[in-house]
Every structure is written in C-alpha cells, then in structure tokens.
Amino acid sequence: MRLRVGSVPYLNAKPLVDWFHSPDCNEDVEVVYAVPSELARMVRAGEVDVCNCSIFESLSQPGLCLVPDISISSDGPVKSVRLFAKKPAANLKSVALDTSSLTSAALAKVILSELYGCDPLYISHAPDLDQMLSACDAGLIIGDLKLFALHADTQVYDLGECWQRLTCLPFVYAAWQAPLAVQLKHPELPNILSRARDWGVARLDKLAKRWAVEMHLPYERCLDYFTNAMDYDLGDRQLAGMNLYQDKCTNHGLIPTPPVRVPMFGGEDSPKY
C-alpha cells in the first residue's frame, strides 16, 4: 500500500526525504510538499499518512503520535528561525509572526516573555520581512528564504540560540507525526522513515552541493547548516526540551491544560490488532 508522506519544502528536511526520490528507494512512497501549518491540516484530514510538521500541532491538539528517534532539531543556533528586530528585544511593542509555523510563533512568545521580559502585540503575517518591519517593530521568519541574509538596520535573534540560553536544552521544531490509526495501516512506517534519515545523514555533503545549486545558496553555508545547525535525532535530551517547551506553552496559555504528553508510534497508546 502506497505511503503518503507530507514534508516541508525547506532545506532542513532534505536529509529526511531525498531518499524517496532516489534510485536507492525501493518503497512505494508519494511525497507532498507544503508549509508546516498546511501539513498539519493535511495529516488530520487524511490527505497524507504522516508528515514532518510543527511539533506544536501534536502538543496542542490530541490525535497524533510521534514517530520515534527522528526530528528536526537544534542544540543552539538554528539559523533558519530568526527574529529581525528594529530595536532591542526588551523594547518591542509589536511583532509580526510568520504564519507558516505555529511552533516557531509560540517559541517566539515564550522567549520574548521569559528571556527578555517583553509582552508585545503579536500579529500573524505572511513571510515578507519588508512588510513585517513596516508594520511592526520585529518580524519572525522561518525557512530558507531568509536563511543567511541579514537585513539592514535590524538586530537578529536566532530562536534556537535563545532557547538554548534559556533552558540549556535542544529545541525540537518538527518531527514525523501520524494519526494513531496509521499504525495499523502502515506498521512499517518507523523503519521506512529511519532508512530515509540514515540515507540522508550519510550524504550531507552531496545534498549540500545539490541544494546549494537548487536554492541559490553558497555550498559552504548549506553544509554548515546540515552539519552544525541541524540535528535529526529524537533522543532523551530532545524529548526533555520538547516536554519543557510544552510546559512553557501551557504556562503561557498557548496550549490547553493540563499538558498531555504525545504518544509514540508503537507505544502503549497504540491501537492493537
């Protein structure tokens, strides 16, 4: 049975999905690309079986489970989730939030409150930094479009670096998520996704060369992003960071209370044959 995979189109996900487009892949897989917020809708609507959407989706609404051992994380600067501000963070009165990712929007709110003591007005906005900065004191941009470009007359806050300063833990931006019922339909899912991740991680140099050309970015920056910013594991430290993020979002009223930990694919909460 064909596996329908939803993925973000960003550079950070390429090591997780490029195997599916390679001659080495012997699985029947269809890959659909969309921004994280759209992927969340698609997986709940049954349009895809699994997606690497924002972690905020499964933290804020029950019904999805995490595929173990794989994530899109950083343990320090992430370089692709950044707040561009016209004034110091503590003095911000208004912030435009990229509508592409609920996880990063909530993270920005937690960081500005807890790290900088700031409680600005938040406005959802399409990811156009010039328009964001014309309307607000700061703009949050995710993804590859503004990955390394600086912007005149702004201070840049890397949210991965800010989270590490605040908590001393990694931050999980996205993970493979699937409805609980998919475990009956595709019990082989974790193995397939792990093979795809292992294939990509073993070829980071080749992928950096390819996507540097495709995305018109310097090769050295792509390789640095893959090897020094991105982390594709979901181990104890990543899970601790994810749970702490969930607790903080709960404390700030960004997700329902009390927090319920997200079940793992194949775990105790899995449907049984």
HELIX and SHEET records of a PDB file:
HELIX    1   1 LEU A   11  ALA A   13  5                                   3    
HELIX    2   2 LYS A   14  VAL A   17  1                                   4    
HELIX    3   3 ASP A   18  HIS A   21  5                                   4    
HELIX    4   4 PRO A   36  ARG A   44  1                                   9    
HELIX    5   5 ILE A   55  SER A   60  1                                   6    
HELIX    6   6 ALA A   89  ASN A   91  5                                   3    
HELIX    7   7 LEU A  102  GLU A  114  1                                  13    
HELIX    8   8 LEU A  129  ALA A  135  1                                   7    
HELIX    9   9 LEU A  159  THR A  167  1                                   9    
HELIX   10  10 VAL A  182  LYS A  185  1                                   4    
HELIX   11  11 LEU A  189  VAL A  201  1                                  13    
HELIX   12  12 LEU A  204  MET A  215  1                                  12    
HELIX   13  13 TYR A  219  ASP A  224  1                                   6    
HELIX   14  14 TYR A  225  ALA A  229  3                                   5    
HELIX   15  15 ASP A  236  ASN A  251  1                                  16    
SHEET    1   A 3 VAL A  29  TYR A  33  0                                        
SHEET    2   A 3 LEU A   3  SER A   7  1                                        
SHEET    3   A 3 VAL A  50  CYS A  51  1                                        
SHEET    1   B 3 PHE A 171  PRO A 179  0                                        
SHEET    2   B 3 LEU A  64  SER A  74 -1                                        
SHEET    3   B 3 ASP A 231  LEU A 234 -1                                        
SHEET    1   C 5 LEU A 121  HIS A 125  0                                        
SHEET    2   C 5 SER A  94  ASP A  98  1                                        
SHEET    3   C 5 ALA A 138  ILE A 142  1                                        
SHEET    4   C 5 VAL A  81  ALA A  85 -1                                        
SHEET    5   C 5 GLN A 155  ASP A 158 -1                                        
END                                                                             
